[in-house]
Amino acid sequence: MGSVIYIKDLVVEGKHGVHPREKAKAQRFNVNVELIVDTAKAARSDNLADTLNYSTVRTIIVDTIQNNSFNLLEKLADQLAGQILADHRIQKMVLSIDKPDAFKSGVPGIRLEVKQPAGG
């Protein structure tokens, strides 16, 4: 049974961007992540060890955004994807990162869709 485990509207402050002001003052990043996971074993056992712990995923996102400073959202998204997909139970991931403070009107961002590598 494949299910989508997700975190929606996680807001984390970080210093990412190419402009000096983006490196000097933290801005908000709004993160959404959907993780396709086989949840059949967890549904039978009712045991957290048999599924993906979304608290762990949240910690990866928060720590990566707060403790790094990348020029591009592409690099931030790639770093998050690599860490999250280290859990080989994830079959596919859809990750979006928005920068709501970047413009007065309109929200730029990135959306990344990644399937687990074969044999992952």
N, CA, C and O atoms as CSV, one atom per row, in Angstrom:
chain,resi,resn,atom,element,x,y,z
A,1,MET,N,N,0.843,-1.164,0.000
A,1,MET,CA,C,0.000,0.000,0.000
A,1,MET,C,C,0.894,1.234,0.000
A,1,MET,O,O,1.613,1.476,0.970
A,2,GLY,N,N,0.858,2.006,-1.064
A,2,GLY,CA,C,1.626,3.245,-1.134
A,2,GLY,C,C,0.800,4.403,-0.598
A,2,GLY,O,O,-0.365,4.568,-0.958
A,3,SER,N,N,1.391,5.176,0.234
A,3,SER,CA,C,0.719,6.335,0.817
A,3,SER,C,C,1.597,7.563,0.646
A,3,SER,O,O,2.802,7.462,0.412
A,4,VAL,N,N,0.972,8.715,0.766
A,4,VAL,CA,C,1.707,9.969,0.750
A,4,VAL,C,C,1.799,10.461,2.189
A,4,VAL,O,O,0.792,10.786,2.819
A,5,ILE,N,N,3.013,10.508,2.687
A,5,ILE,CA,C,3.278,11.129,3.976
A,5,ILE,C,C,3.802,12.514,3.655
A,5,ILE,O,O,4.719,12.662,2.846
A,6,TYR,N,N,3.229,13.531,4.282
A,6,TYR,CA,C,3.613,14.874,3.866
A,6,TYR,C,C,3.771,15.822,5.050
A,6,TYR,O,O,3.257,15.594,6.145
A,7,ILE,N,N,4.500,16.883,4.777
A,7,ILE,CA,C,4.593,18.035,5.662
A,7,ILE,C,C,4.198,19.224,4.804
A,7,ILE,O,O,4.745,19.431,3.721
A,8,LYS,N,N,3.256,19.994,5.291
A,8,LYS,CA,C,2.695,21.106,4.529
A,8,LYS,C,C,2.957,22.418,5.260
A,8,LYS,O,O,2.771,22.515,6.473
A,9,ASP,N,N,3.389,23.418,4.511
A,9,ASP,CA,C,3.540,24.782,5.020
A,9,ASP,C,C,4.482,24.893,6.218
A,9,ASP,O,O,4.170,25.570,7.198
A,10,LEU,N,N,5.615,24.236,6.136
A,10,LEU,CA,C,6.651,24.367,7.157
A,10,LEU,C,C,7.430,25.644,6.867
A,10,LEU,O,O,8.073,25.752,5.823
A,11,VAL,N,N,7.381,26.591,7.759
A,11,VAL,CA,C,8.061,27.874,7.574
A,11,VAL,C,C,9.330,27.877,8.421
A,11,VAL,O,O,9.292,27.688,9.637
A,12,VAL,N,N,10.459,28.099,7.736
A,12,VAL,CA,C,11.769,28.098,8.385
A,12,VAL,C,C,12.525,29.327,7.910
A,12,VAL,O,O,12.477,29.669,6.729
A,13,GLU,N,N,13.222,29.991,8.820
A,13,GLU,CA,C,14.026,31.144,8.437
A,13,GLU,C,C,15.451,30.721,8.129
A,13,GLU,O,O,16.035,29.891,8.826
A,14,GLY,N,N,16.005,31.310,7.066
A,14,GLY,CA,C,17.370,30.993,6.663
A,14,GLY,C,C,17.953,32.114,5.825
A,14,GLY,O,O,17.265,33.065,5.456
A,15,LYS,N,N,19.227,31.981,5.535
A,15,LYS,CA,C,19.961,33.008,4.778
A,15,LYS,C,C,20.452,32.419,3.461
A,15,LYS,O,O,21.623,32.063,3.322
A,16,HIS,N,N,19.542,32.322,2.500
A,16,HIS,CA,C,19.863,31.754,1.197
A,16,HIS,C,C,19.523,32.768,0.114
A,16,HIS,O,O,18.472,33.406,0.170
A,17,GLY,N,N,20.392,32.918,-0.860
A,17,GLY,CA,C,20.151,33.822,-1.971
A,17,GLY,C,C,21.466,34.406,-2.463
A,17,GLY,O,O,22.500,34.290,-1.805
A,18,VAL,N,N,21.408,35.027,-3.615
A,18,VAL,CA,C,22.623,35.578,-4.227
A,18,VAL,C,C,22.916,37.009,-3.805
A,18,VAL,O,O,24.039,37.483,-3.973
A,19,HIS,N,N,21.933,37.697,-3.265
A,19,HIS,CA,C,22.119,39.096,-2.890
A,19,HIS,C,C,22.677,39.213,-1.471
A,19,HIS,O,O,22.305,38.433,-0.594
A,20,PRO,N,N,23.565,40.181,-1.240
A,20,PRO,CA,C,24.147,40.352,0.101
A,20,PRO,C,C,23.097,40.484,1.205
A,20,PRO,O,O,23.306,39.988,2.312
A,21,ARG,N,N,21.973,41.145,0.919
A,21,ARG,CA,C,20.928,41.302,1.940
A,21,ARG,C,C,20.320,39.957,2.341
A,21,ARG,O,O,19.858,39.787,3.470
A,22,GLU,N,N,20.323,38.995,1.396
A,22,GLU,CA,C,19.772,37.671,1.701
A,22,GLU,C,C,20.716,36.860,2.587
A,22,GLU,O,O,20.285,35.954,3.300
A,23,LYS,N,N,21.989,37.190,2.536
A,23,LYS,CA,C,22.983,36.522,3.386
A,23,LYS,C,C,23.055,37.175,4.770
A,23,LYS,O,O,23.426,36.534,5.754
A,24,ALA,N,N,22.690,38.470,4.829
A,24,ALA,CA,C,22.816,39.221,6.074
A,24,ALA,C,C,21.617,39.044,7.002
A,24,ALA,O,O,21.770,38.985,8.222
A,25,LYS,N,N,20.429,38.959,6.418
A,25,LYS,CA,C,19.215,38.891,7.232
A,25,LYS,C,C,18.384,37.678,6.814
A,25,LYS,O,O,18.106,37.476,5.632
A,26,ALA,N,N,17.999,36.886,7.793
A,26,ALA,CA,C,17.205,35.685,7.508
A,26,ALA,C,C,15.860,36.072,6.898
A,26,ALA,O,O,15.262,37.088,7.251
A,27,GLN,N,N,15.411,35.238,5.982
A,27,GLN,CA,C,14.096,35.378,5.393
A,27,GLN,C,C,13.351,34.061,5.517
A,27,GLN,O,O,13.944,33.022,5.811
A,28,ARG,N,N,12.053,34.114,5.291
A,28,ARG,CA,C,11.233,32.909,5.437
A,28,ARG,C,C,11.311,32.032,4.181
A,28,ARG,O,O,11.362,32.523,3.053
A,29,PHE,N,N,11.317,30.739,4.417
A,29,PHE,CA,C,11.202,29.725,3.374
A,29,PHE,C,C,10.019,28.847,3.743
A,29,PHE,O,O,9.938,28.327,4.856
A,30,ASN,N,N,9.109,28.689,2.803
A,30,ASN,CA,C,7.931,27.851,3.031
A,30,ASN,C,C,8.158,26.529,2.294
A,30,ASN,O,O,8.298,26.509,1.071
A,31,VAL,N,N,8.193,25.436,3.039
A,31,VAL,CA,C,8.537,24.133,2.474
A,31,VAL,C,C,7.338,23.192,2.556
A,31,VAL,O,O,6.658,23.100,3.578
A,32,ASN,N,N,7.106,22.500,1.450
A,32,ASN,CA,C,6.131,21.424,1.393
A,32,ASN,C,C,6.843,20.199,0.836
A,32,ASN,O,O,7.601,20.295,-0.129
A,33,VAL,N,N,6.594,19.056,1.447
A,33,VAL,CA,C,7.217,17.832,0.955
A,33,VAL,C,C,6.186,16.706,1.002
A,33,VAL,O,O,5.474,16.531,1.991
A,34,GLU,N,N,6.126,15.950,-0.092
A,34,GLU,CA,C,5.287,14.757,-0.183
A,34,GLU,C,C,6.197,13.574,-0.428
A,34,GLU,O,O,7.040,13.603,-1.325
A,35,LEU,N,N,6.027,12.531,0.372
A,35,LEU,CA,C,6.883,11.358,0.288
A,35,LEU,C,C,6.016,10.126,0.060
A,35,LEU,O,O,5.162,9.800,0.884
A,36,ILE,N,N,6.238,9.445,-1.057
A,36,ILE,CA,C,5.497,8.221,-1.363
A,36,ILE,C,C,6.222,7.071,-0.672
A,36,ILE,O,O,7.394,6.803,-0.935
A,37,VAL,N,N,5.492,6.398,0.221
A,37,VAL,CA,C,6.075,5.345,1.047
A,37,VAL,C,C,5.109,4.176,1.107
A,37,VAL,O,O,3.894,4.367,1.158
A,38,ASP,N,N,5.648,2.972,1.102
A,38,ASP,CA,C,4.827,1.778,1.313
A,38,ASP,C,C,4.515,1.697,2.801
A,38,ASP,O,O,5.406,1.476,3.621
A,39,THR,N,N,3.250,1.875,3.139
A,39,THR,CA,C,2.847,1.899,4.547
A,39,THR,C,C,2.125,0.631,4.999
A,39,THR,O,O,1.558,0.599,6.092
A,40,ALA,N,N,2.141,-0.406,4.173
A,40,ALA,CA,C,1.400,-1.623,4.501
A,40,ALA,C,C,1.869,-2.246,5.822
A,40,ALA,O,O,1.042,-2.636,6.647
A,41,LYS,N,N,3.167,-2.340,6.024
A,41,LYS,CA,C,3.692,-2.946,7.255
A,41,LYS,C,C,3.282,-2.123,8.482
A,41,LYS,O,O,2.873,-2.684,9.498
A,42,ALA,N,N,3.389,-0.811,8.386
A,42,ALA,CA,C,3.019,0.062,9.501
A,42,ALA,C,C,1.522,-0.008,9.796
A,42,ALA,O,O,1.105,0.062,10.952
A,43,ALA,N,N,0.722,-0.147,8.744
A,43,ALA,CA,C,-0.724,-0.250,8.943
A,43,ALA,C,C,-1.082,-1.514,9.719
A,43,ALA,O,O,-2.024,-1.522,10.511
A,44,ARG,N,N,-0.326,-2.571,9.485
A,44,ARG,CA,C,-0.568,-3.827,10.225
A,44,ARG,C,C,-0.028,-3.766,11.647
A,44,ARG,O,O,-0.685,-4.218,12.585
A,45,SER,N,N,1.174,-3.207,11.808
A,45,SER,CA,C,1.856,-3.272,13.105
A,45,SER,C,C,1.504,-2.121,14.048
A,45,SER,O,O,1.586,-2.274,15.267
A,46,ASP,N,N,1.113,-0.976,13.498
A,46,ASP,CA,C,0.879,0.239,14.278
A,46,ASP,C,C,2.136,0.652,15.037
A,46,ASP,O,O,2.069,1.149,16.161
A,47,ASN,N,N,3.302,0.429,14.384
A,47,ASN,CA,C,4.595,0.694,15.010
A,47,ASN,C,C,5.337,1.755,14.181
A,47,ASN,O,O,5.501,1.606,12.970
A,48,LEU,N,N,5.776,2.809,14.842
A,48,LEU,CA,C,6.483,3.895,14.160
A,48,LEU,C,C,7.736,3.408,13.432
A,48,LEU,O,O,8.101,3.965,12.397
A,49,ALA,N,N,8.382,2.401,13.946
A,49,ALA,CA,C,9.599,1.872,13.321
A,49,ALA,C,C,9.327,1.287,11.931
A,49,ALA,O,O,10.255,1.102,11.144
A,50,ASP,N,N,8.064,0.999,11.631
A,50,ASP,CA,C,7.705,0.394,10.349
A,50,ASP,C,C,7.276,1.405,9.292
A,50,ASP,O,O,6.758,1.036,8.237
A,51,THR,N,N,7.495,2.677,9.586
A,51,THR,CA,C,7.114,3.703,8.622
A,51,THR,C,C,8.126,4.836,8.643
A,51,THR,O,O,9.117,4.783,9.372
A,52,LEU,N,N,7.876,5.836,7.857
A,52,LEU,CA,C,8.719,7.022,7.807
A,52,LEU,C,C,8.274,7.986,8.906
A,52,LEU,O,O,7.096,8.329,8.995
A,53,ASN,N,N,9.200,8.412,9.723
A,53,ASN,CA,C,8.891,9.344,10.796
A,53,ASN,C,C,8.991,10.767,10.245
A,53,ASN,O,O,10.088,11.239,9.946
A,54,TYR,N,N,7.864,11.444,10.111
A,54,TYR,CA,C,7.907,12.778,9.523
A,54,TYR,C,C,8.584,13.788,10.433
A,54,TYR,O,O,8.990,14.853,9.968
A,55,SER,N,N,8.717,13.482,11.709
A,55,SER,CA,C,9.489,14.361,12.597
A,55,SER,C,C,10.964,14.385,12.190
A,55,SER,O,O,11.622,15.423,12.273
A,56,THR,N,N,11.471,13.240,11.753
A,56,THR,CA,C,12.853,13.166,11.275
A,56,THR,C,C,13.022,14.006,10.019
A,56,THR,O,O,14.017,14.717,9.876
A,57,VAL,N,N,12.064,13.932,9.115
A,57,VAL,CA,C,12.110,14.717,7.878
A,57,VAL,C,C,12.056,16.203,8.215
A,57,VAL,O,O,12.796,16.996,7.633
A,58,ARG,N,N,11.197,16.581,9.138
A,58,ARG,CA,C,11.095,17.985,9.553
A,58,ARG,C,C,12.434,18.480,10.103
A,58,ARG,O,O,12.872,19.582,9.772
A,59,THR,N,N,13.073,17.683,10.928
A,59,THR,CA,C,14.363,18.063,11.505
A,59,THR,C,C,15.407,18.276,10.420
A,59,THR,O,O,16.185,19.227,10.495
A,60,ILE,N,N,15.439,17.409,9.409
A,60,ILE,CA,C,16.377,17.568,8.290
A,60,ILE,C,C,16.143,18.903,7.590
A,60,ILE,O,O,17.092,19.632,7.302
A,61,ILE,N,N,14.890,19.218,7.320
A,61,ILE,CA,C,14.559,20.456,6.609
A,61,ILE,C,C,14.967,21.676,7.433
A,61,ILE,O,O,15.639,22.576,6.930
A,62,VAL,N,N,14.562,21.700,8.686
A,62,VAL,CA,C,14.859,22.855,9.546
A,62,VAL,C,C,16.364,23.032,9.711
A,62,VAL,O,O,16.878,24.138,9.541
A,63,ASP,N,N,17.072,21.962,10.038
A,63,ASP,CA,C,18.519,22.050,10.251
A,63,ASP,C,C,19.256,22.503,8.988
A,63,ASP,O,O,20.171,23.323,9.065
A,64,THR,N,N,18.866,21.979,7.844
A,64,THR,CA,C,19.542,22.326,6.597
A,64,THR,C,C,19.316,23.794,6.229
A,64,THR,O,O,20.246,24.480,5.806
A,65,ILE,N,N,18.094,24.268,6.388
A,65,ILE,CA,C,17.807,25.671,6.051
A,65,ILE,C,C,18.481,26.621,7.033
A,65,ILE,O,O,19.029,27.645,6.622
A,66,GLN,N,N,18.450,26.302,8.308
A,66,GLN,CA,C,18.989,27.214,9.320
A,66,GLN,C,C,20.512,27.198,9.410
A,66,GLN,O,O,21.112,28.207,9.781
A,67,ASN,N,N,21.139,26.092,9.083
A,67,ASN,CA,C,22.572,25.940,9.323
A,67,ASN,C,C,23.445,25.986,8.079
A,67,ASN,O,O,24.624,25.638,8.135
A,68,ASN,N,N,22.874,26.413,6.953
A,68,ASN,CA,C,23.619,26.547,5.700
A,68,ASN,C,C,23.258,27.877,5.059
A,68,ASN,O,O,22.308,28.541,5.474
A,69,SER,N,N,24.022,28.258,4.049
A,69,SER,CA,C,23.715,29.456,3.284
A,69,SER,C,C,24.105,29.197,1.830
A,69,SER,O,O,25.277,29.284,1.465
A,70,PHE,N,N,23.114,28.880,1.015
A,70,PHE,CA,C,23.341,28.602,-0.394
A,70,PHE,C,C,22.902,29.790,-1.235
A,70,PHE,O,O,22.009,30.536,-0.836
A,71,ASN,N,N,23.521,29.972,-2.393
A,71,ASN,CA,C,23.122,31.033,-3.305
A,71,ASN,C,C,21.781,30.717,-3.964
A,71,ASN,O,O,20.942,31.603,-4.131
A,72,LEU,N,N,21.584,29.466,-4.333
A,72,LEU,CA,C,20.434,29.094,-5.154
A,72,LEU,C,C,19.488,28.134,-4.439
A,72,LEU,O,O,19.915,27.285,-3.657
A,73,LEU,N,N,18.195,28.285,-4.723
A,73,LEU,CA,C,17.207,27.325,-4.229
A,73,LEU,C,C,17.471,25.941,-4.801
A,73,LEU,O,O,17.172,24.931,-4.164
A,74,GLU,N,N,18.032,25.897,-6.006
A,74,GLU,CA,C,18.346,24.607,-6.619
A,74,GLU,C,C,19.312,23.813,-5.739
A,74,GLU,O,O,19.153,22.604,-5.572
A,75,LYS,N,N,20.299,24.484,-5.185
A,75,LYS,CA,C,21.274,23.824,-4.307
A,75,LYS,C,C,20.614,23.404,-2.997
A,75,LYS,O,O,20.843,22.295,-2.515
A,76,LEU,N,N,19.803,24.276,-2.424
A,76,LEU,CA,C,19.096,23.936,-1.188
A,76,LEU,C,C,18.184,22.730,-1.408
A,76,LEU,O,O,18.174,21.808,-0.592
A,77,ALA,N,N,17.428,22.726,-2.487
A,77,ALA,CA,C,16.526,21.612,-2.789
A,77,ALA,C,C,17.304,20.314,-2.986
A,77,ALA,O,O,16.886,19.257,-2.513
A,78,ASP,N,N,18.437,20.394,-3.686
A,78,ASP,CA,C,19.266,19.209,-3.914
A,78,ASP,C,C,19.811,18.657,-2.594
A,78,ASP,O,O,19.821,17.443,-2.388
A,79,GLN,N,N,20.256,19.528,-1.715
A,79,GLN,CA,C,20.765,19.096,-0.414
A,79,GLN,C,C,19.675,18.416,0.412
A,79,GLN,O,O,19.908,17.376,1.029
A,80,LEU,N,N,18.493,19.011,0.418
A,80,LEU,CA,C,17.376,18.409,1.152
A,80,LEU,C,C,16.995,17.057,0.563
A,80,LEU,O,O,16.775,16.092,1.295
A,81,ALA,N,N,16.918,16.993,-0.758
A,81,ALA,CA,C,16.543,15.737,-1.412
A,81,ALA,C,C,17.525,14.622,-1.075
A,81,ALA,O,O,17.110,13.507,-0.760
A,82,GLY,N,N,18.811,14.909,-1.137
A,82,GLY,CA,C,19.813,13.899,-0.829
A,82,GLY,C,C,19.685,13.364,0.578
A,82,GLY,O,O,19.807,12.160,0.803
A,83,GLN,N,N,19.441,14.248,1.522
A,83,GLN,CA,C,19.323,13.813,2.913
A,83,GLN,C,C,18.022,13.048,3.166
A,83,GLN,O,O,18.023,12.019,3.842
A,84,ILE,N,N,16.928,13.551,2.627
A,84,ILE,CA,C,15.631,12.900,2.857
A,84,ILE,C,C,15.582,11.538,2.184
A,84,ILE,O,O,15.071,10.577,2.758
A,85,LEU,N,N,16.116,11.451,0.959
A,85,LEU,CA,C,16.076,10.176,0.229
A,85,LEU,C,C,17.070,9.148,0.759
A,85,LEU,O,O,17.136,8.031,0.246
A,86,ALA,N,N,17.840,9.510,1.774
A,86,ALA,CA,C,18.702,8.515,2.433
A,86,ALA,C,C,17.850,7.445,3.103
A,86,ALA,O,O,18.328,6.339,3.356
A,87,ASP,N,N,16.602,7.764,3.390
A,87,ASP,CA,C,15.655,6.752,3.890
A,87,ASP,C,C,15.125,6.007,2.670
A,87,ASP,O,O,14.286,6.525,1.934
A,88,HIS,N,N,15.612,4.809,2.465
A,88,HIS,CA,C,15.327,4.063,1.238
A,88,HIS,C,C,13.897,3.536,1.144
A,88,HIS,O,O,13.522,2.943,0.133
A,89,ARG,N,N,13.106,3.747,2.180
A,89,ARG,CA,C,11.687,3.368,2.101
A,89,ARG,C,C,10.907,4.339,1.228
A,89,ARG,O,O,9.805,4.023,0.778
A,90,ILE,N,N,11.468,5.514,0.986
A,90,ILE,CA,C,10.791,6.523,0.171
A,90,ILE,C,C,10.926,6.131,-1.299
A,90,ILE,O,O,12.032,5.935,-1.803
A,91,GLN,N,N,9.789,6.022,-1.975
A,91,GLN,CA,C,9.779,5.653,-3.383
A,91,GLN,C,C,9.884,6.886,-4.289
A,91,GLN,O,O,10.519,6.847,-5.342
A,92,LYS,N,N,9.252,7.967,-3.859
A,92,LYS,CA,C,9.252,9.200,-4.640
A,92,LYS,C,C,9.076,10.368,-3.685
A,92,LYS,O,O,8.432,10.244,-2.643
A,93,MET,N,N,9.656,11.503,-4.052
A,93,MET,CA,C,9.541,12.704,-3.248
A,93,MET,C,C,9.190,13.884,-4.141
A,93,MET,O,O,9.744,14.039,-5.229
A,94,VAL,N,N,8.270,14.708,-3.675
A,94,VAL,CA,C,7.966,15.983,-4.315
A,94,VAL,C,C,8.224,17.047,-3.248
A,94,VAL,O,O,7.594,17.052,-2.191
A,95,LEU,N,N,9.153,17.937,-3.545
A,95,LEU,CA,C,9.581,18.961,-2.605
A,95,LEU,C,C,9.392,20.328,-3.248
A,95,LEU,O,O,9.798,20.541,-4.391
A,96,SER,N,N,8.781,21.248,-2.523
A,96,SER,CA,C,8.694,22.622,-3.015
A,96,SER,C,C,9.191,23.565,-1.934
A,96,SER,O,O,8.943,23.368,-0.745
A,97,ILE,N,N,9.901,24.596,-2.378
A,97,ILE,CA,C,10.422,25.616,-1.484
A,97,ILE,C,C,10.036,26.969,-2.078
A,97,ILE,O,O,10.385,27.278,-3.218
A,98,ASP,N,N,9.324,27.763,-1.305
A,98,ASP,CA,C,8.927,29.102,-1.722
A,98,ASP,C,C,9.670,30.138,-0.892
A,98,ASP,O,O,10.002,29.901,0.269
A,99,LYS,N,N,9.926,31.297,-1.508
A,99,LYS,CA,C,10.540,32.440,-0.812
A,99,LYS,C,C,9.498,33.566,-0.772
A,99,LYS,O,O,9.507,34.444,-1.635
A,100,PRO,N,N,8.605,33.549,0.218
A,100,PRO,CA,C,7.518,34.531,0.239
A,100,PRO,C,C,7.965,35.968,0.460
A,100,PRO,O,O,7.212,36.893,0.153
A,101,ASP,N,N,9.165,36.182,0.981
A,101,ASP,CA,C,9.638,37.537,1.249
A,101,ASP,C,C,10.484,38.123,0.117
A,101,ASP,O,O,10.957,39.254,0.229
A,102,ALA,N,N,10.681,37.379,-0.962
A,102,ALA,CA,C,11.589,37.816,-2.019
A,102,ALA,C,C,11.075,39.031,-2.793
A,102,ALA,O,O,11.846,39.935,-3.116
A,103,PHE,N,N,9.775,39.053,-3.091
A,103,PHE,CA,C,9.185,40.131,-3.878
A,103,PHE,C,C,8.020,40.755,-3.117
A,103,PHE,O,O,7.478,40.151,-2.191
A,104,LYS,N,N,7.641,41.962,-3.512
A,104,LYS,CA,C,6.451,42.589,-2.922
A,104,LYS,C,C,5.185,41.889,-3.401
A,104,LYS,O,O,4.196,41.819,-2.671
A,105,SER,N,N,5.214,41.371,-4.622
A,105,SER,CA,C,4.062,40.689,-5.197
A,105,SER,C,C,4.570,39.468,-5.963
A,105,SER,O,O,5.468,39.585,-6.797
A,106,GLY,N,N,4.005,38.319,-5.687
A,106,GLY,CA,C,4.436,37.086,-6.335
A,106,GLY,C,C,5.417,36.336,-5.449
A,106,GLY,O,O,6.189,36.944,-4.706
A,107,VAL,N,N,5.382,35.041,-5.531
A,107,VAL,CA,C,6.240,34.199,-4.695
A,107,VAL,C,C,7.067,33.277,-5.581
A,107,VAL,O,O,6.516,32.383,-6.223
A,108,PRO,N,N,8.396,33.481,-5.626
A,108,PRO,CA,C,9.248,32.576,-6.395
A,108,PRO,C,C,9.546,31.314,-5.594
A,108,PRO,O,O,9.430,31.298,-4.369
A,109,GLY,N,N,9.924,30.282,-6.288
A,109,GLY,CA,C,10.268,29.050,-5.602
A,109,GLY,C,C,10.748,27.989,-6.563
A,109,GLY,O,O,11.013,28.247,-7.737
A,110,ILE,N,N,10.849,26.801,-6.034
A,110,ILE,CA,C,11.285,25.647,-6.820
A,110,ILE,C,C,10.445,24.442,-6.416
A,110,ILE,O,O,10.021,24.314,-5.268
A,111,ARG,N,N,10.219,23.576,-7.374
A,111,ARG,CA,C,9.534,22.301,-7.120
A,111,ARG,C,C,10.407,21.210,-7.715
A,111,ARG,O,O,10.779,21.265,-8.887
A,112,LEU,N,N,10.724,20.231,-6.904
A,112,LEU,CA,C,11.611,19.151,-7.301
A,112,LEU,C,C,10.889,17.831,-7.126
A,112,LEU,O,O,10.344,17.565,-6.055
A,113,GLU,N,N,10.872,16.998,-8.160
A,113,GLU,CA,C,10.290,15.658,-8.074
A,113,GLU,C,C,11.405,14.642,-8.311
A,113,GLU,O,O,12.082,14.677,-9.339
A,114,VAL,N,N,11.586,13.748,-7.356
A,114,VAL,CA,C,12.682,12.786,-7.434
A,114,VAL,C,C,12.170,11.401,-7.085
A,114,VAL,O,O,11.477,11.222,-6.083
A,115,LYS,N,N,12.512,10.423,-7.911
A,115,LYS,CA,C,12.235,9.019,-7.600
A,115,LYS,C,C,13.479,8.423,-6.963
A,115,LYS,O,O,14.601,8.814,-7.284
A,116,GLN,N,N,13.275,7.483,-6.067
A,116,GLN,CA,C,14.386,6.792,-5.428
A,116,GLN,C,C,15.216,6.099,-6.517
A,116,GLN,O,O,14.646,5.469,-7.408
A,117,PRO,N,N,16.524,6.203,-6.464
A,117,PRO,CA,C,17.350,5.520,-7.459
A,117,PRO,C,C,17.071,4.009,-7.453
A,117,PRO,O,O,16.724,3.435,-6.421
A,118,ALA,N,N,17.227,3.391,-8.604
A,118,ALA,CA,C,17.035,1.938,-8.703
A,118,ALA,C,C,17.948,1.235,-7.721
A,118,ALA,O,O,19.126,1.571,-7.601
A,119,GLY,N,N,17.405,0.268,-7.029
A,119,GLY,CA,C,18.186,-0.467,-6.039
A,119,GLY,C,C,18.324,0.280,-4.727
A,119,GLY,O,O,18.985,-0.202,-3.807
A,120,GLY,N,N,17.685,1.496,-4.622
A,120,GLY,CA,C,17.769,2.342,-3.444
A,120,GLY,C,C,17.056,1.760,-2.294
A,120,GLY,O,O,17.032,2.355,-1.217
